Amino acid sequence: MYTFQLVFILAGISSIRAGPNSNTCSVYPKDLYIKAGENITITCQSACDGTSKIYWKLNNDRIDDSLSSMLNRTHTVLSLRNFTHPRATLQCYTADTQQVIGGTIIETYSKPRNISCVHYKLNQEESGGLDSLTCTWEHHMNPPVNYAVESVFYKQKEILQCHSKKTTCTLTELFTLRDDNITVTVKATTHHWNVSSEPRTFALHDISKSLPPKDLEVADSAGSLSVKWRRLSPLEPGRCEVKCRKVLAGGEIVECDHSETGNNTRPYCLLNDEANGSIMINNVDSCTTYGFSVRCVLGKAIWSDWSKEKLHVTKLNKNHVNLRLWRKVSELEENGLRKVRVMWKGIPKDCGGTFDYTIKQTRYSEHMTGGNYTFCGNTTCDVVVNQDAHRINLTVFQNKEVLVVKSVYVPAVGESLPQVTNIQTLSDDKVIKVSWMAPMQPVSGYKIDWTQDGSQYHWKESEYTNVTLSGLQEKKPYNITVTPLFDDKTGQGTKVLHVCSSFGDPDSIAITVVPSYRQAFVSWNTKSQKECSGAVQSYTVNYYKTQDVLYLNVTVDGKMRNVSLKDLSPDTQYTVNVDARALTGISKSIDEKFTTTKFDPGLVTPLSVAGSVIIFLVLFLGLCVAVQWKKFQEKPVPNPALSSVGVWASQSQQKGICFQPFRNPSESHCDTVYPEKAQSTSTPSLVTGYDTNTASEYIVDYANSGMTLGHYTEDESPVEPAKTPPSPGESTALISSDSSTANPYRSQSSVESPVPETEKLSKHVPVKQQERALLKTIYVTLDMIEQDHKR
């Protein structure tokens, strides 16, 4: 413990002596390079600042103050143990002002490690010869770094070197012994440092690597393949491994089944000193591409690289031909014929040789005798048959030799045959799963065919009551037919139409909006945009005010086609759209804008009715006023034929006379006078001027004109009228005037005909004879009455 402190103090003192001018601020030593994991001591001189307390930062992270100590007022020493940062910046700061006093950069370096070497024999067919040695290692350093590899061969007592700027180096043209050992050391050098790896020793027979085999050959042999190669190290025992791959019809490459080589593991064979190796590959497929490659190893050494792959296409084996035949029969045409599409599988396309196909159709009752022949293409052929049952026979020739014969049954029109029932389908991602219920009769299998356009058919076989159809076109409808198979016949096919391989987004949507005061009625229609659109599960109506974009929504069932949006703001513009959601995706309509009405339409109708009524009343009252005004303006002139002539007293005799036009006599203090008709003994005569010859009283009759006339005495008291004898009648003589010879007004003088007293009630005012002499003849008209009323 004390020894370490002493060494630390001595190092600090030596640093101070070796440091810069004692009046400067700095950190030293500068730009250090140390081996990773070593300890380091750094000194901070703060004489220029006059401060004594400082602290340190490494890559901007503060260092614990316990790792530094002060030697004096101006020098502080920092000790860092096991420093492993590849590159770091160390700085010294004043504690008071936190100003940078100085700094330095520290970089570390490491030894090369994980050295491995491979020994190659350049000529493995001969003993001895020149070899090569390639070594690699790991060293994570920034370039440029120069490497030197030193190899020491013990038995040969030889030291060899190679130089490189990468982490690999190869020694060539070596003459080595197989049982020798070698020690390898890698030295790394830069302008600032150099370091050597730990030495590593190898046995050459453990690091030796054979070259890949050559001259690989593959040949057919009675349904098997023979694989041969030539090993390049014939003088030493070893083993080789064969890798087998085959290319499937779709181009996929898979590993061969290990059972094909007779081994349970990867195929290989053991060799001793033989130069050539071989192996038999059994149970290979006909007309299939196989690929083979080989690698070898000597003892416990390193496996060689794989040889270049050798490809080979196998020949057609008759025992492997599994010809499958099917037909598709159209409806009976008007000419009584049916078109039959014949399809077959089982002949690989990659097989060599020439293949020919012949179809013979015969009536089923003729038992393969007679018939017509048709030469066809590779996989399909069309023939024509009538409405009878037929058998279609396909013969395949390879190089003009019969390879295989197959037949299929075509039922007659209207033939009663068993068929499957209750076909169920399930679609998902271009795959259709089909299941059905088998007929009551035992079947040998089922044929399933499907088509998308009605012209190209696909088909497959199944022994079960379900099948999976894959490789279909996306979002397309298919027609599927399932037909049961019997020993030598086929049953009746059962069809299911328009089964979609997958479903796309829902139908496109067109929306209509009918706005009102505080709500809007939104309806929409869906239009199919694809053949297989997804079934809509629900609709979501999204709406928002255009000015603030506050989204609201309403979700309804997929069967709904309209919705009412309520609690909207009046006289406000909204934007609305509809989302159709299905299990396969979402379709969205275009945005539709609408504006709610400013007033409630429920109030507009009552207000309209009320306004109409008011207008009608105003017009009616105005019409009435106009009519009355017109009547007032056009007041009719009284008919003189209906007027009477009365005798009016002179000015001096009018005292006591009360004249009240159009009044109720009971309400007046003037008694109503009903004039009694005076009896005249003389004949009617024209009257001019004053009448002085009439001995009887002249009483004015107002009964016909609605006027009342009363006579009062000078003391304002009524006078009882004197009874006069009945007048024999009223004179109808006209009163003469100055302007005309005939006066239209009737005279009120006595007439011959008497009037009974009981017909009119009368009151007579006695008049003196001298007063009667002063009476005047006057005319009474309505104008006069009206003027009097105004007065």
C-alpha positions in Angstrom: 0.0 0.0 0.0 2.7 2.5 1.0 4.8 1.4 -1.9 2.0 2.3 -4.4 1.6 5.7 -2.8 5.3 6.4 -3.0 5.4 5.4 -6.7 2.3 7.6 -7.3 4.0 10.7 -5.7 7.2 10.1 -7.5 5.3 9.9 -10.8 3.6 13.2 -10.0 6.8 14.9 -9.2 8.5 13.7 -12.3 5.5 14.9 -14.3 5.8 18.3 -12.8 9.4 18.5 -13.6 8.9 17.3 -17.1 5.8 19.6 -17.6 5.6 22.9 -19.3 6.3 26.4 -17.9 5.2 26.6 -14.3 3.1 29.7 -15.0 0.8 28.1 -17.7 -2.4 26.0 -17.6 -2.3 22.7 -19.3 -3.0 18.9 -19.1 -0.1 16.5 -19.8 1.1 14.2 -21.2 -0.6 14.9 -24.5 -2.1 12.4 -27.1 -1.5 9.2 -25.3 -1.5 5.7 -26.8 -1.7 2.9 -24.3 -2.4 -0.8 -24.4 -6.0 -1.6 -23.5 -6.4 -2.5 -19.9 -3.3 -0.6 -18.6 -3.3 2.1 -15.9 -2.6 5.8 -16.7 -1.7 9.0 -14.8 -2.6 12.5 -16.0 -1.6 15.9 -14.5 -3.5 19.2 -14.6 -1.5 22.4 -14.1 -3.7 25.4 -13.1 -1.0 28.1 -12.4 -2.3 30.6 -14.9 -5.7 30.7 -13.3 -4.6 31.0 -9.7 -7.2 28.4 -8.6 -6.4 25.4 -6.7 -9.6 23.3 -6.9 -10.4 21.5 -10.2 -12.4 18.6 -11.5 -12.1 16.2 -14.4 -14.4 15.1 -17.3 -14.0 12.0 -19.5 -16.0 12.2 -22.8 -18.1 15.0 -21.1 -18.9 12.8 -18.1 -17.6 14.0 -14.7 -15.0 11.7 -13.0 -15.3 10.9 -9.4 -13.2 13.4 -7.4 -11.7 10.5 -5.3 -9.6 9.4 -8.4 -7.6 12.7 -8.3 -5.4 14.3 -5.7 -3.5 17.6 -5.3 0.2 17.7 -5.3 0.3 21.4 -4.6 -1.7 24.6 -5.2 -1.2 24.4 -9.0 -0.9 20.6 -9.8 -3.5 17.9 -9.6 -2.9 14.3 -10.6 -5.6 11.9 -12.0 -5.1 8.1 -11.9 -7.2 5.8 -14.1 -7.0 2.0 -13.8 -7.7 -0.6 -16.5 -8.4 2.0 -19.2 -10.2 0.3 -22.1 -11.8 3.1 -24.1 -10.7 2.8 -27.8 -10.6 6.7 -27.9 -11.4 9.2 -25.2 -11.2 13.0 -24.5 -10.0 13.9 -21.0 -10.5 17.6 -19.8 -9.6 19.5 -16.6 -12.1 22.3 -15.3 -11.9 25.0 -12.6 -14.3 24.3 -9.8 -15.3 27.9 -9.3 -15.8 29.2 -12.8 -16.2 25.8 -14.6 -13.8 26.9 -17.3 -11.7 24.4 -19.2 -8.1 24.5 -18.2 -6.8 21.9 -20.7 -7.3 18.5 -22.1 -5.8 15.5 -23.9 -6.8 12.6 -26.1 -6.2 9.0 -25.1 -6.3 6.0 -27.5 -5.8 2.4 -26.7 -4.7 -0.6 -28.8 -4.9 -4.3 -28.4 -3.3 -7.5 -29.5 -4.4 -9.6 -32.5 -6.4 -12.6 -31.3 -8.3 -15.7 -32.5 -5.6 -16.8 -35.0 -6.5 -19.7 -37.3 -4.6 -21.3 -40.1 -5.4 -23.7 -43.0 -2.8 -25.8 -44.7 -3.4 -26.5 -48.4 -1.6 -29.2 -50.4 -1.4 -27.7 -53.9 -0.8 -31.1 -55.5 -2.7 -33.7 -53.5 -2.1 -36.5 -56.0 1.6 -36.7 -55.2 3.5 -37.2 -52.0 5.2 -34.1 -50.7 5.2 -31.1 -53.1 4.7 -27.4 -52.4 2.0 -26.3 -50.0 0.5 -23.1 -48.8 -0.5 -21.8 -45.4 -3.2 -19.1 -44.9 -3.7 -17.6 -41.5 -6.5 -15.2 -40.3 -7.0 -13.3 -37.1 -9.2 -10.7 -35.4 -8.0 -7.1 -34.7 -10.4 -4.2 -34.4 -8.2 -1.2 -35.1 -8.4 1.9 -37.3 -6.1 1.6 -40.3 -3.4 1.9 -41.3 -2.0 -1.1 -39.4 0.9 -3.2 -40.7 0.8 -6.9 -39.9 3.7 -9.4 -40.0 3.0 -13.1 -39.5 5.9 -15.2 -38.3 5.6 -19.0 -38.7 8.1 -21.3 -37.1 8.3 -24.9 -38.4 9.9 -27.0 -35.6 11.2 -30.1 -37.5 12.4 -28.1 -40.4 13.8 -25.4 -38.1 12.6 -22.7 -40.4 11.1 -19.3 -39.7 8.9 -17.7 -42.4 7.2 -14.3 -42.5 4.4 -12.7 -44.6 3.2 -9.1 -44.5 -0.3 -7.7 -45.0 -2.4 -4.7 -44.2 -5.5 -6.9 -43.8 -6.4 -9.5 -41.1 -5.3 -12.4 -43.4 -2.0 -13.5 -44.8 -0.8 -16.5 -47.0 2.6 -18.2 -47.1 3.1 -19.9 -50.4 5.6 -22.3 -52.0 6.1 -24.2 -48.7 7.8 -27.6 -48.5 6.2 -29.1 -45.4 6.0 -32.4 -43.7 2.6 -33.7 -42.7 3.6 -34.6 -39.1 5.3 -31.3 -38.4 4.1 -28.6 -36.0 4.0 -24.8 -36.6 3.9 -21.8 -34.3 2.3 -18.6 -35.6 2.7 -15.1 -34.1 1.1 -11.9 -35.6 2.7 -8.5 -35.0 0.8 -5.2 -35.5 2.6 -2.0 -36.0 1.7 1.7 -36.4 3.6 5.0 -36.2 2.7 5.3 -32.5 2.7 1.8 -31.1 3.4 -1.9 -31.9 2.1 -5.0 -30.3 2.4 -8.8 -30.8 -0.3 -11.5 -30.4 0.1 -14.5 -28.2 1.9 -17.3 -30.2 -0.3 -20.2 -31.3 0.9 -23.7 -32.3 -0.8 -26.0 -34.8 -0.3 -29.6 -36.0 -0.2 -29.6 -39.8 -2.3 -32.8 -40.1 -5.1 -31.1 -38.1 -5.2 -27.9 -40.2 -4.7 -29.6 -43.6 -7.6 -29.1 -46.1 -8.2 -31.2 -49.1 -9.1 -29.7 -52.5 -12.6 -30.4 -53.8 -13.1 -33.6 -55.8 -13.0 -33.4 -59.6 -14.6 -35.1 -62.6 -18.1 -35.6 -61.1 -20.3 -37.8 -63.3 -24.0 -38.9 -63.0 -25.7 -41.7 -65.0 -29.1 -43.4 -65.2 -29.1 -47.1 -64.2 -32.5 -49.0 -64.2 -34.4 -46.4 -62.3 -31.4 -45.3 -60.2 -28.6 -42.8 -60.5 -24.9 -43.6 -60.3 -22.7 -40.7 -59.0 -18.9 -40.9 -59.5 -16.0 -38.5 -58.7 -12.2 -38.4 -58.5 -10.4 -37.6 -55.2 -7.2 -35.5 -55.2 -5.5 -37.2 -52.2 -5.4 -40.8 -53.2 -2.4 -41.7 -51.0 -4.1 -40.9 -47.7 -7.3 -42.4 -46.2 -10.3 -40.2 -45.9 -14.0 -40.0 -46.5 -16.3 -38.1 -48.8 -19.9 -36.8 -48.6 -22.4 -36.4 -51.4 -25.1 -33.7 -51.4 -28.2 -34.4 -53.4 -30.9 -31.9 -54.3 -33.9 -32.1 -56.7 -35.9 -29.4 -58.5 -39.6 -29.7 -58.2 -42.2 -28.8 -60.9 -42.6 -25.3 -59.6 -38.9 -24.6 -59.5 -38.5 -25.2 -55.8 -35.3 -27.0 -54.8 -35.4 -29.5 -51.9 -32.9 -31.9 -50.3 -33.2 -35.5 -51.5 -34.7 -38.0 -49.2 -31.9 -39.8 -47.4 -33.6 -43.1 -48.0 -32.8 -42.8 -51.7 -29.1 -43.6 -50.8 -29.9 -46.4 -48.4 -28.7 -44.4 -45.4 -30.5 -42.7 -42.6 -28.2 -39.7 -42.5 -26.7 -37.5 -45.2 -25.3 -39.8 -47.9 -21.6 -40.5 -47.7 -19.2 -43.3 -48.5 -15.9 -44.4 -46.9 -12.8 -44.8 -48.9 -9.3 -46.1 -48.2 -6.5 -45.4 -50.7 -8.7 -45.5 -53.8 -8.6 -42.6 -56.1 -12.2 -42.8 -57.3 -15.4 -42.7 -55.3 -19.0 -43.6 -56.3 -22.5 -44.0 -54.9 -25.9 -45.2 -56.1 -29.0 -43.1 -55.7 -32.2 -45.2 -55.7 -35.9 -44.5 -56.1 -35.4 -41.3 -58.2 -38.4 -39.7 -59.8 -38.9 -39.8 -63.6 -38.1 -36.7 -65.6 -36.8 -34.8 -62.6 -33.8 -32.6 -62.4 -31.3 -33.7 -59.8 -28.1 -31.8 -58.6 -25.1 -33.5 -57.0 -21.9 -32.1 -55.3 -19.1 -33.9 -53.3 -16.6 -32.9 -50.6 -13.9 -34.9 -48.8 -11.8 -34.8 -45.7 -8.5 -36.4 -44.6 -8.7 -38.0 -41.2 -9.6 -35.3 -38.6 -8.6 -32.5 -40.7 -10.7 -29.8 -42.3 -13.5 -30.6 -44.9 -12.8 -29.5 -48.4 -15.1 -27.1 -50.2 -18.0 -28.6 -52.1 -17.3 -29.5 -55.7 -19.2 -27.7 -58.5 -22.8 -29.0 -58.6 -23.6 -31.5 -61.4 -27.2 -31.3 -62.8 -28.9 -34.4 -64.3 -32.5 -35.0 -65.7 -33.7 -38.5 -65.1 -35.4 -40.6 -67.8 -39.1 -41.6 -67.9 -39.7 -44.8 -66.1 -42.8 -46.7 -67.3 -43.5 -47.9 -63.8 -43.7 -44.3 -62.6 -46.2 -43.1 -65.1 -49.5 -42.4 -63.4 -51.7 -41.1 -66.2 -54.8 -39.3 -64.9 -57.7 -38.6 -67.3 -60.8 -36.5 -67.1 -63.4 -35.0 -69.3 -65.8 -32.0 -69.3 -69.1 -32.4 -71.2 -71.0 -29.5 -72.6 -74.8 -29.3 -72.9 -76.6 -31.0 -75.8 -76.7 -28.7 -78.8 -79.5 -28.3 -81.3 -77.8 -30.7 -83.8 -77.9 -33.4 -81.2 -74.1 -33.4 -80.5 -72.1 -32.6 -77.4 -68.6 -31.2 -77.1 -66.3 -33.1 -74.7 -63.1 -31.5 -73.4 -60.6 -34.3 -72.7 -57.8 -33.5 -70.2 -55.0 -35.5 -68.8 -52.0 -35.3 -66.4 -49.1 -37.6 -65.4 -46.7 -37.1 -68.3 -43.8 -34.9 -67.0 -42.9 -32.1 -69.3 -39.1 -32.3 -68.8 -38.8 -35.9 -70.0 -36.7 -36.5 -73.1 -38.1 -38.1 -76.2 -41.1 -37.5 -78.4 -44.7 -38.1 -77.1 -47.8 -38.5 -79.2 -51.4 -38.7 -78.0 -54.4 -40.4 -79.6 -58.0 -40.3 -78.5 -60.6 -42.9 -79.5 -64.3 -42.4 -78.6 -66.7 -45.4 -78.8 -70.3 -46.0 -77.7 -70.4 -47.6 -74.4 -72.6 -50.4 -75.7 -70.0 -51.4 -78.4 -67.4 -52.4 -75.8 -64.3 -50.8 -77.3 -65.0 -51.9 -80.8 -65.1 -49.4 -83.6 -65.0 -45.7 -82.9 -63.2 -42.6 -84.2 -59.6 -41.6 -83.6 -58.4 -38.1 -82.9 -54.7 -37.0 -82.7 -54.3 -34.4 -79.9 -51.8 -32.0 -78.3 -50.0 -32.3 -75.0 -52.6 -32.0 -72.3 -56.1 -31.3 -73.8 -58.2 -32.4 -76.7 -61.8 -31.7 -77.9 -64.0 -34.4 -79.4 -67.7 -34.5 -80.3 -70.2 -37.2 -79.2 -73.9 -37.7 -79.5 -76.4 -38.1 -76.7 -75.5 -41.8 -76.1 -73.1 -43.0 -73.5 -69.5 -43.1 -74.6 -66.1 -44.2 -73.4 -63.1 -42.0 -74.2 -59.7 -43.8 -74.6 -56.3 -42.0 -74.5 -53.2 -43.7 -75.8 -49.8 -42.2 -75.1 -46.8 -43.0 -77.3 -43.1 -42.4 -76.5 -40.8 -42.5 -79.4 -43.7 -44.3 -81.3 -44.0 -46.9 -78.7 -47.1 -47.3 -76.6 -46.4 -46.0 -73.1 -49.8 -46.1 -71.4 -53.5 -46.3 -72.1 -56.3 -44.8 -70.1 -60.1 -44.4 -70.5 -62.9 -42.3 -69.0 -66.7 -42.6 -69.1 -69.1 -40.1 -70.7 -72.7 -40.6 -69.5 -75.7 -40.5 -71.8 -78.1 -37.5 -71.8 -80.7 -37.9 -69.1 -78.9 -40.9 -67.6 -79.8 -41.3 -63.9 -76.5 -41.4 -61.9 -75.6 -41.0 -58.3 -74.2 -37.6 -57.3 -72.8 -35.8 -54.3 -75.0 -33.4 -52.2 -74.7 -30.5 -49.8 -71.5 -28.9 -51.2 -70.0 -26.4 -48.8 -67.2 -23.9 -49.7 -64.9 -21.6 -47.7 -62.7 -19.0 -49.3 -59.6 -17.4 -47.9 -56.6 -15.7 -49.6 -56.8 -17.3 -53.0 -57.7 -20.7 -51.6 -61.2 -22.4 -51.7 -61.9 -25.3 -49.4 -64.7 -27.6 -50.7 -66.6 -30.3 -48.8 -69.6 -32.4 -49.7 -71.8 -35.3 -48.7 -71.0 -38.6 -50.4 -73.8 -40.6 -52.3 -75.3 -43.7 -50.9 -73.4 -46.0 -53.3 -69.7 -46.8 -52.6 -67.3 -44.7 -54.6 -63.7 -45.1 -55.6 -62.9 -41.4 -55.5 -64.0 -38.0 -56.7 -63.0 -35.7 -59.5 -63.2 -31.9 -58.8 -62.9 -29.5 -61.7 -63.1 -25.7 -61.6 -63.0 -22.8 -64.0 -62.9 -19.0 -63.8 -63.8 -18.1 -67.4 -65.5 -21.2 -68.7 -62.8 -21.9 -71.3 -59.9 -23.1 -69.2 -60.5 -25.9 -66.7 -58.4 -27.1 -63.8 -59.1 -30.4 -62.0 -57.8 -32.8 -59.4 -58.7 -36.1 -57.7 -59.5 -36.8 -54.1 -60.3 -39.9 -52.1 -62.0 -37.9 -49.4 -65.2 -35.7 -49.2 -63.2 -32.5 -49.1 -60.5 -30.8 -51.1 -58.5 -27.6 -51.1 -58.2 -25.6 -54.3 -55.1 -23.4 -54.3 -53.2 -21.3 -56.8 -56.4 -19.4 -57.7 -56.6 -15.9 -59.1 -57.2 -13.3 -56.5 -60.8 -12.0 -56.0 -62.2 -14.0 -58.9 -65.4 -16.1 -59.0 -65.1 -19.8 -59.9 -67.6 -22.5 -60.9 -66.8 -25.8 -59.2 -68.1 -29.3 -60.1 -67.7 -32.4 -58.0 -68.3 -35.8 -59.7 -68.2 -39.2 -57.9 -66.2 -42.1 -59.5 -67.2 -45.8 -59.5 -65.5 -48.9 -60.8 -65.8 -48.2 -64.6 -68.2 -45.3 -64.7 -68.6 -41.8 -63.3 -71.6 -40.3 -61.5 -73.5 -37.1 -62.1 -71.6 -33.9 -61.5 -72.9 -31.4 -58.9 -72.1 -27.7 -59.6 -71.7 -24.8 -57.3 -71.4 -21.4 -59.0 -69.6 -18.1 -58.4 -67.4 -19.1 -55.5 -64.9 -16.3 -54.9 -61.3 -17.2 -54.2 -60.9 -14.2 -52.0 -62.8 -11.0 -51.2 -61.7 -7.5 -51.7 -62.8 -4.2 -50.2 -66.5 -3.5 -49.9 -68.5 -1.9 -52.7 -68.0 1.7 -53.5 -70.5 4.1 -51.8 -72.5 7.1 -53.2 -74.1 9.2 -50.5 -77.0 11.7 -50.6 -77.6 14.3 -47.8 -80.9 16.2 -47.1 -80.2 18.9 -44.5 -82.8 20.6 -42.2 -82.8 22.9 -39.2 -80.7 21.0 -36.6 -80.4 17.6 -38.3 -79.6 16.0 -41.6 -80.8 12.8 -43.3 -77.9 10.9 -44.9 -78.6 7.9 -47.2 -76.2 5.9 -49.4 -76.2 3.3 -52.1 -73.5 0.7 -52.7 -72.2 -0.1 -56.2 -70.2 -3.2 -56.9 -66.7 -2.3 -58.0 -65.3 -5.8 -58.1 -66.6 -9.3 -58.8 -65.8 -10.4 -55.3 -66.4 -7.5 -53.0 -66.4 -8.2 -49.3 -69.8 -8.4 -47.5 -70.3 -5.2 -45.5 -70.6 -5.8 -41.7 -71.3 -2.2 -40.7 -71.4 1.4 -42.0 -69.8 4.3 -40.1 -71.0 7.8 -40.9 -68.3 10.4 -40.2 -69.2 14.1 -40.0 -67.6 17.3 -38.8 -67.9 21.0 -39.0 -65.8 22.2 -41.9 -64.4 25.1 -39.9 -63.1 23.2 -36.8 -62.7 19.6 -38.1 -64.1 18.0 -34.9 -64.9 14.5 -36.0 -68.0 12.7 -34.9 -69.4 9.4 -36.2 -72.4 7.1 -36.1 -72.1 3.3 -36.8 -75.0 1.3 -38.1 -75.6 -2.3 -39.1 -74.6 -3.4 -42.6 -78.2 -3.8 -43.6 -79.0 -0.1 -43.0 -78.8 2.4 -45.9 -79.6 5.7 -44.1 -79.2 7.5 -40.8 -80.3 10.8 -39.3 -77.7 13.1 -37.8 -79.2 15.1 -34.9 -78.1 17.9 -32.6 -76.4 19.8 -35.4 -75.8 23.6 -35.3 -78.2 25.6 -37.5 -76.9 27.5 -40.5 -73.5 25.6 -40.4 -71.6 23.8 -43.1 -70.7 20.1 -42.4 -68.6 17.5 -44.2 -69.8 13.9 -44.2 -68.6 10.6 -45.6 -69.5 6.9 -45.1 -67.1 4.0 -44.4 -68.2 0.5 -45.3 -66.4 -2.1 -43.1 -66.0 -5.7 -44.1 -63.8 -8.5 -42.9 -61.6 -7.9 -45.9 -61.1 -4.2 -45.6 -62.7 -0.7 -45.6 -64.2 1.3 -48.4 -64.7 5.1 -48.0 -67.0 7.4 -49.9 -66.0 10.8 -51.1 -66.6 13.8 -48.8 -70.0 15.4 -49.2 -70.6 19.0 -47.9 -74.0 20.3 -46.7 -75.3 23.3 -44.7 -78.1 23.1 -42.2 -81.0 25.5 -42.5 -81.2 28.7 -40.6 -84.8 28.3 -39.4 -86.9 25.4 -38.2 -89.1 24.3 -41.0 -91.7 23.3 -38.4 -92.2 27.0 -37.6 -92.2 28.2 -41.2 -95.6 26.6 -42.0 -97.5 28.1 -39.1 -95.9 31.5 -39.7 -96.7 31.2 -43.4 -100.4 30.4 -42.6 -100.7 33.2 -40.0 -99.1 35.7 -42.4 -101.5 34.6 -45.1 -104.5 35.0 -42.8 -103.3 38.5 -41.7 -102.7 39.6 -45.3 -106.2 38.3 -46.2 -107.8 40.2 -43.4 -105.9 43.4 -44.3 -107.0 43.1 -47.9 -110.6 42.3 -46.8 -110.8 45.3 -44.5 -109.2 47.5 -47.2 -111.8 46.3 -49.7 -114.6 47.1 -47.2 -113.2 50.5 -46.6 -112.9 51.1 -50.3 -116.5 50.0 -50.9 -117.8 52.2 -48.1 -115.8 55.1 -49.3 -117.1 54.6 -52.8 -120.6 54.6 -51.5 -119.9 57.7 -49.5 -118.4 59.4 -52.6 -121.3 58.3 -54.8 -124.3 59.0 -52.5 -127.5 58.6 -54.4 -129.9 61.6 -55.1 -133.4 61.1 -53.6 -136.0 60.1 -56.0 -138.5 63.1 -56.2 -141.3 60.6 -57.0 -140.9 59.3 -53.4 -140.8 62.8 -51.7 -143.8 64.8 -50.3 -144.6 68.5 -50.1 -145.3 69.9 -46.7 -146.4 73.3 -45.4 -143.8 74.9 -43.2 -144.6 77.8 -40.9 -143.2 81.3 -41.4 -140.3 82.6 -39.4 -142.5 83.9 -36.8 -144.6 80.8 -36.5 -141.6 78.3 -36.2 -141.4 78.9 -32.5 -142.1 75.7 -30.7 -141.6 73.5 -33.7 -139.2 70.6 -33.0 -137.6 68.9 -36.0 -135.5 65.8 -35.3 -134.6 63.8 -38.4 -134.1 60.1 -38.1 -134.5 59.8 -34.4 -136.5 57.5 -32.3 -139.7 59.5 -31.2 -139.7 57.8 -27.8 -136.3 59.3 -27.0 -137.2 62.8 -28.0 -139.1 65.5 -25.9 -140.9 66.3 -29.2 -144.0 64.2 -29.7 -144.3 62.6 -33.1 -147.0 64.0 -35.2 -148.8 61.6 -37.5 -150.6 63.9 -39.9 -154.2 63.2 -40.6 -155.4 63.6 -44.1 -157.8 66.6 -44.4 -160.9 66.2 -46.4 -161.2 68.5 -49.2 -164.3 69.4 -50.9 -162.8 71.0 -53.8 -160.9 69.4 -56.6 -157.1 69.2 -56.8 -155.6 72.4 -58.1 -152.2 73.8 -58.7 -150.9 75.8 -55.8 -148.8 78.9 -56.3 -147.7 81.1 -53.5 -149.5 81.0 -50.3 -152.6 78.9 -49.9 -155.3 81.2 -48.2 -158.4 79.5 -49.4 -157.9 76.2 -47.4 -160.0 76.3 -44.3 -158.6 73.2 -42.7 -155.2 72.9 -41.0 -152.1 71.9 -43.0 -150.3 69.2 -41.3 -146.9 67.9 -42.7 -146.9 64.1 -43.1 -143.5 62.6 -42.3 -144.7 59.1 -42.0 -143.2 58.1 -45.4 -139.9 60.1 -45.0 -139.0 59.0 -41.5 -139.2 62.5 -40.1 -141.3 63.8 -37.2 -142.8 67.3 -37.0 -144.2 68.8 -33.9 -146.0 72.0 -33.1 -145.5 73.7 -29.9 -147.0 76.8 -28.4 -145.1 79.8 -27.4 -144.9 78.5 -23.8 -143.3 75.3 -25.1 -146.2 73.1 -24.0 -147.7 70.6 -26.4 -151.2 71.3 -27.7 -153.7 68.5 -28.2 -154.5 68.2 -31.8 -158.1 68.9 -32.9 -159.9 66.1 -34.4 -160.7 66.7 -38.1 -163.1 64.8 -40.2 -161.7 62.0 -42.2 -160.1 63.1 -45.4 -161.5 61.5 -48.4 -158.1 61.1 -49.9 -154.8 62.7 -50.7 -154.6 65.0 -53.7 -152.2 63.8 -56.3 -152.0 67.2 -58.1 -148.5 68.4 -58.8 -147.3 71.7 -57.4 -146.3 74.1 -60.0 -142.9 75.8 -60.0 -141.4 78.7 -61.9 -139.2 76.6 -64.1 -141.4 73.7 -65.0 -145.1 73.2 -65.7 -145.1 70.0 -63.8 -143.6 69.5 -60.3 -142.7 65.9 -59.3 -143.4 66.4 -55.6 -146.7 65.3 -54.2 -149.1 67.8 -52.7 -150.0 67.3 -49.0 -153.5 69.0 -49.5 -156.7 67.1 -48.8 -158.1 64.7 -51.2 -161.5 63.2 -51.7 -160.8 59.8 -50.3 -161.0 59.7 -46.5 -158.4 58.0 -44.3 -159.6 56.2 -41.2 -158.3 57.5 -38.0 -157.3 54.1 -36.9 -154.7 53.7 -39.6 -152.4 56.4 -38.1 -152.1 57.8 -34.7 -152.1 61.6 -34.9 -151.7 64.5 -32.7 -153.2 67.9 -33.8 -151.8 71.1 -32.8 -154.5 73.8 -32.8 -153.5 76.8 -34.9 -155.1 80.0 -35.0 -156.7 81.3 -38.2 -154.4 84.2 -38.4 -151.4 82.0 -38.1 -152.7 79.7 -40.7 -152.7 82.5 -43.1 -148.9 82.8 -42.7 -148.1 79.2 -43.6 -145.8 78.7 -46.6 -145.5 75.9 -49.1 -141.9 74.2 -48.7 -139.9 71.3 -50.1 -138.3 68.9 -47.8 -135.3 66.8 -49.1 -132.8 64.4 -47.4 -130.0 67.0 -47.9 -132.0 69.4 -45.8 -132.5 66.9 -43.1 -128.8 65.9 -43.1 -127.7 69.6 -42.9 -130.1 70.1 -40.0 -128.6 67.1 -38.3 -125.2 68.5 -38.7 -126.3 71.8 -37.2 
